[in-house]
Amino acid sequence: MIDQHTMKKTVISLLMCCLLFGHFSVSAEVLGKIVAVVEEDVILEQELDKEVSTIAQRIRASKTQMPPESVLRKQVLEKMILDRLQRQLAEKAGINVTEDMLNNSAADIAQRNNMTLEQFRAELERQGIPYKNFLDNMRNEIVINQLRSREIGGRIKVTDREIDHYIETQGKVGEETTQYHLGHILIAVKETASATEIQKAQSKADELVRKLRANQDFTQTAMSESEDDNALRGGDLGWRTANDIPSLFANHVTTMKSGEVSDPIRSPSGFHIIKMLELKGLDNHFITKTKVRHILIKTNELMDDDEARKRLLALKARIENGDDFATLARANSDDKGSSLKGGSLDWVSPGDLVKPFEDAMTKLNINEVSEPIQSQFGWHLIQVLDRQNKDDSQEHKRSLIADTIRKRKIEEETELWMRRLRDEAYVEIYQ
C-alpha cells in the first residue's frame, strides 16, 4: 500500500520529468524554478522573490535592521508554505472573498487612516506598493481568518464556571494598571518529536535566552530563529493588558520588568521565549450602551439596492408624519428576530453590531431616524431610543472576561493547529 505522501511525491516527480523532457507544451523556463512543493501545489522562485522583496520593504520602512538574505528567504518561504496550506484548506471548504467584501475592507482601512480610498491608494503607490498587491494580500488574510474562525473558533467554548474562576483567581476586569509590550520567539517541536529532538530544541532555546540576556538584538533573533507566524515582525506581539496575554505566559509576564527575558516556557508547540519590551499604565474604561431599533430590507432578485433604499425612504417619511416605528417594523422588516419586538435590538455595546450600522447609530441623536444605511445584511432604517454611560457594568465585565478567555484559548489552539497542519502536510523544499 502506497501512503498519501509517497503518492504525491511520485506525481510531482512525474510532472517535473514531463516538463524537463518536453511532454507538455509549457516549458520549465516559462513555468519557472520550483522552490517548494506544498501538497498538490508548488511555490515558484519568482513568487518567493516577490514576497521577499515586499517583506524587505516593510522591514526597511520600520527602520529595523535587515536580517541576512538567506535567513529572510527561509522565514518568508516558511510563511508562504503555511499560507498556501491554509488557502488550500479554505478552497476545499468553499471559503471565498467577494469583491464587495474586499472593497469594503479596503475602504475601512483607509477611513481608519483618515483618508479616502483614493488617497489611501495613492499613498500605497507612493510607497511602492501596487494596489493590486495590497488587495491580493488582504484577500489572503481575510480567507485565512475565516478559515481559522471555522476550524478553531467554533470549537472554543467559555463557561460561566471559567468566568467565575477567572474572577476569583485573577481579579475583576477594569482593575488592571499596566499594559505590556511583548516580544515572542518560538522554537517549535513536533507532536511526534523524540526525546532527543525535544532536548535539542530546549538546548537551542536555553542558548538563545543566554544570548538575549547578554544584549543580543531581540528583533533580529526573532526574525532569524523564531518559528511562529509573527517572526517576520521581529516577534512583536504588540501592547496587551494582562487579560490579553495567553494563559501560558500570564504568570511569567506579570512579574517581569522592562527589558527582562523569560526562561524557555514549554508548551505542546515547543519552547517559547518572552521579552518584556515596555510597560505603561492604563486609564479607566467607560462604555456607552445604546438602546436601538431598526427596520431591515434585504436585497434579492426582486429587490435591488435602489428599490430597497426607496422603500426605506418611504417608511421614514411615514414615521416623520406620525406613523409608529414599531408597527412599521413588524409589518416590513426582514429581520424576523427583531421585527416581532417592533424592530428592537435592545441595549447594545460597542462592537456588538457590524461597523456600518454602528457608525451610523453612533451619529444619531436620541429618537432621530437615520437615512437608509447599507450593511452586509441589507439596508437599514435606524432609530436610537436611549443611551447610557457606564463604568464597567457587571454584565460588561463578564463579557470582557469571556472574550479574554476565548482569545487566550483561540491563540493557544491556533498555534498548535498551525504546527500540526505544517507537520502533517507533504512539503518538499528545493533550495
Secondary structure as the mmCIF struct_conf table of DSSP 4:
data_model
#
loop_
_struct_conf.conf_type_id
_struct_conf.id
_struct_conf.beg_label_comp_id
_struct_conf.beg_label_asym_id
_struct_conf.beg_label_seq_id
_struct_conf.end_label_comp_id
_struct_conf.end_label_asym_id
_struct_conf.end_label_seq_id
HELX_RH_AL_P HELX_RH_AL_P1 GLN A 4 LEU A 20
TURN_TY1_P TURN_TY1_P1 PHE A 21 GLY A 22
BEND BEND1 PHE A 24 VAL A 26
HELX_RH_AL_P HELX_RH_AL_P2 ALA A 28 LEU A 31
STRN STRN1 ILE A 34 VAL A 38
TURN_TY1_P TURN_TY1_P2 GLU A 39 GLU A 40
STRN STRN2 ASP A 41 LEU A 44
HELX_RH_AL_P HELX_RH_AL_P3 GLU A 45 ALA A 61
TURN_TY1_P TURN_TY1_P3 SER A 62 LYS A 63
HELX_LH_PP_P HELX_LH_PP_P1 THR A 64 PRO A 68
HELX_RH_AL_P HELX_RH_AL_P4 GLU A 69 LYS A 92
TURN_TY1_P TURN_TY1_P4 ALA A 93 GLY A 94
HELX_RH_AL_P HELX_RH_AL_P5 GLU A 99 ARG A 112
TURN_TY1_P TURN_TY1_P5 ASN A 113 ASN A 114
HELX_RH_AL_P HELX_RH_AL_P6 LEU A 117 ARG A 126
TURN_TY1_P TURN_TY1_P6 GLN A 127 GLY A 128
HELX_RH_AL_P HELX_RH_AL_P7 TYR A 131 GLU A 151
TURN_TY1_P TURN_TY1_P7 ILE A 152 ILE A 152
HELX_RH_3T_P HELX_RH_3T_P1 GLY A 153 ARG A 155
HELX_RH_AL_P HELX_RH_AL_P8 ASP A 160 GLN A 170
TURN_TY1_P TURN_TY1_P8 VAL A 173 GLY A 174
STRN STRN3 THR A 178 ALA A 188
TURN_TY1_P TURN_TY1_P9 GLU A 191 THR A 192
HELX_RH_AL_P HELX_RH_AL_P9 ALA A 195 ARG A 213
TURN_TY1_P TURN_TY1_P10 ALA A 214 ASN A 215
HELX_RH_AL_P HELX_RH_AL_P10 PHE A 218 GLU A 225
BEND BEND2 ASP A 228 ASP A 228
TURN_TY1_P TURN_TY1_P11 ASP A 229 ASN A 230
HELX_RH_3T_P HELX_RH_3T_P2 ALA A 231 ARG A 233
TURN_TY1_P TURN_TY1_P12 GLY A 234 GLY A 235
STRN STRN4 ASP A 236 THR A 241
HELX_RH_3T_P HELX_RH_3T_P3 ALA A 242 ASP A 244
BEND BEND3 ILE A 245 ILE A 245
HELX_RH_AL_P HELX_RH_AL_P11 SER A 247 VAL A 253
TURN_TY1_P TURN_TY1_P13 THR A 254 THR A 255
HELX_LH_PP_P HELX_LH_PP_P2 MET A 256 LYS A 257
TURN_TY1_P TURN_TY1_P14 SER A 258 GLY A 259
STRN STRN5 VAL A 261 VAL A 261
HELX_LH_PP_P HELX_LH_PP_P3 SER A 262 PRO A 264
STRN STRN6 ILE A 265 SER A 267
TURN_TY1_P TURN_TY1_P15 PRO A 268 SER A 269
STRN STRN7 GLY A 270 GLY A 281
STRN STRN8 ILE A 287 ILE A 297
BEND BEND4 GLU A 301 LEU A 302
HELX_RH_AL_P HELX_RH_AL_P12 ASP A 305 GLU A 320
TURN_TY1_P TURN_TY1_P16 ASN A 321 GLY A 322
HELX_RH_AL_P HELX_RH_AL_P13 PHE A 325 ASN A 332
BEND BEND5 ASP A 334 ASP A 334
HELX_RH_AL_P HELX_RH_AL_P14 LYS A 336 SER A 339
TURN_TY1_P TURN_TY1_P17 LEU A 340 GLY A 343
STRN STRN9 SER A 344 VAL A 348
TURN_TY1_P TURN_TY1_P18 PRO A 350 GLY A 351
BEND BEND6 ASP A 352 LEU A 353
HELX_RH_AL_P HELX_RH_AL_P15 LYS A 355 LYS A 363
HELX_LH_PP_P HELX_LH_PP_P4 LEU A 364 ASN A 365
TURN_TY1_P TURN_TY1_P19 ILE A 366 ASN A 367
STRN STRN10 VAL A 369 VAL A 369
HELX_LH_PP_P HELX_LH_PP_P5 SER A 370 PRO A 372
STRN STRN11 ILE A 373 SER A 375
TURN_TY1_P TURN_TY1_P20 GLN A 376 PHE A 377
STRN STRN12 GLY A 378 LYS A 390
BEND BEND7 ASP A 391 ASP A 392
HELX_RH_AL_P HELX_RH_AL_P16 GLN A 394 GLU A 424
BEND BEND8 ALA A 425 ALA A 425
STRN STRN13 VAL A 427 ILE A 429
#
